[in-house]
């Protein structure tokens, strides 16, 4: 299944939008744009070897193979991670309520910091924000965290809030897509997409499954916020030309949560890289072709940092050189996998580098529970 918004298709054989000499439909009806990305990481950084020692001490002989734990941690290629709480506080953290209370407390702080960072970079006042899309998969509340932030930050009372739960690692990309949909209807307005993911709070100390072992060595905590501008407002970054969602039927057990009395128990199949490699190439090619483009036209690849095997599968499926995903690899090694916030952090790194030239095409991509893909076509 696939859907997309306002394709403004390029006729094959003609110049790509922004690359030719004559005005295109895009020039007359500009797409929403991405103005800035802000980030805020968990306040407690711990290197990977220290984390490994803590898990060894906590699991001890109960674990099926302590040395395999070390091999799994090191195979993630993550150097260290930012945590929501001091490492010493995790052993006493038990039950869903305690974990979720910590999510709300720390998540509000990080969410506010990420939004303020993004607005500061964009030169936009809090009063100018009219849409707030909030994505997470690591904590729940009603009213949701975005409402709490509206109070804390004094956001405009006519703010349209859209909290989204359950899309997992692809939610950052999906948030950009849904926000771009809204801004096409309100081209004179400003939207913020916020991701807050505190993955360390979901790890189950009593769960000795390989999925939990992998997650314990891979995921970190952080938030990312993206300021997006309607097409009638000045653009200072890439425009969102089109988006596409692709759902893969009967793949619910590839990734997700089992909800238990203790909280969220990770579902993480070893088949994730296989699903990525089997589908990404076909889906990306079809998406690009609908806009008169091919892989060779994409100059900026912004991929979710799912882990070494996932990034390898993504690159192999698209025949990409290692350098094409350099920012994703660097983000994985530096801060680990932040679930939905990861791809937004990589997008922020891309914008901060300032290397993209006018007219260049980029593709932002992430996959997650469903199992499904979210693709966002960008043009600088």
Secondary structure as GFF3:
##gff-version 3
##sequence-region A 1 380
A	DSSP	beta_strand	2	4	.	.	.	ID=ss1
A	DSSP	alpha_helix	25	28	.	.	.	ID=ss2
A	DSSP	beta_strand	33	41	.	.	.	ID=ss3
A	DSSP	beta_strand	44	47	.	.	.	ID=ss4
A	DSSP	alpha_helix	48	59	.	.	.	ID=ss5
A	DSSP	three_ten_helix	60	62	.	.	.	ID=ss6
A	DSSP	alpha_helix	66	75	.	.	.	ID=ss7
A	DSSP	beta_strand	80	83	.	.	.	ID=ss8
A	DSSP	three_ten_helix	87	92	.	.	.	ID=ss9
A	DSSP	alpha_helix	96	122	.	.	.	ID=ss10
A	DSSP	three_ten_helix	126	128	.	.	.	ID=ss11
A	DSSP	beta_strand	129	136	.	.	.	ID=ss12
A	DSSP	alpha_helix	145	153	.	.	.	ID=ss13
A	DSSP	beta_strand	160	165	.	.	.	ID=ss14
A	DSSP	three_ten_helix	168	170	.	.	.	ID=ss15
A	DSSP	alpha_helix	171	185	.	.	.	ID=ss16
A	DSSP	beta_strand	190	198	.	.	.	ID=ss17
A	DSSP	three_ten_helix	199	202	.	.	.	ID=ss18
A	DSSP	alpha_helix	210	218	.	.	.	ID=ss19
A	DSSP	beta_strand	221	229	.	.	.	ID=ss20
A	DSSP	beta_strand	239	247	.	.	.	ID=ss21
A	DSSP	three_ten_helix	252	254	.	.	.	ID=ss22
A	DSSP	beta_strand	255	260	.	.	.	ID=ss23
A	DSSP	beta_strand	263	268	.	.	.	ID=ss24
A	DSSP	alpha_helix	272	289	.	.	.	ID=ss25
A	DSSP	three_ten_helix	295	297	.	.	.	ID=ss26
A	DSSP	beta_strand	298	303	.	.	.	ID=ss27
A	DSSP	alpha_helix	308	318	.	.	.	ID=ss28
A	DSSP	three_ten_helix	322	325	.	.	.	ID=ss29
A	DSSP	alpha_helix	326	335	.	.	.	ID=ss30
A	DSSP	alpha_helix	340	353	.	.	.	ID=ss31
A	DSSP	beta_strand	361	368	.	.	.	ID=ss32
A	DSSP	beta_strand	372	379	.	.	.	ID=ss33
###
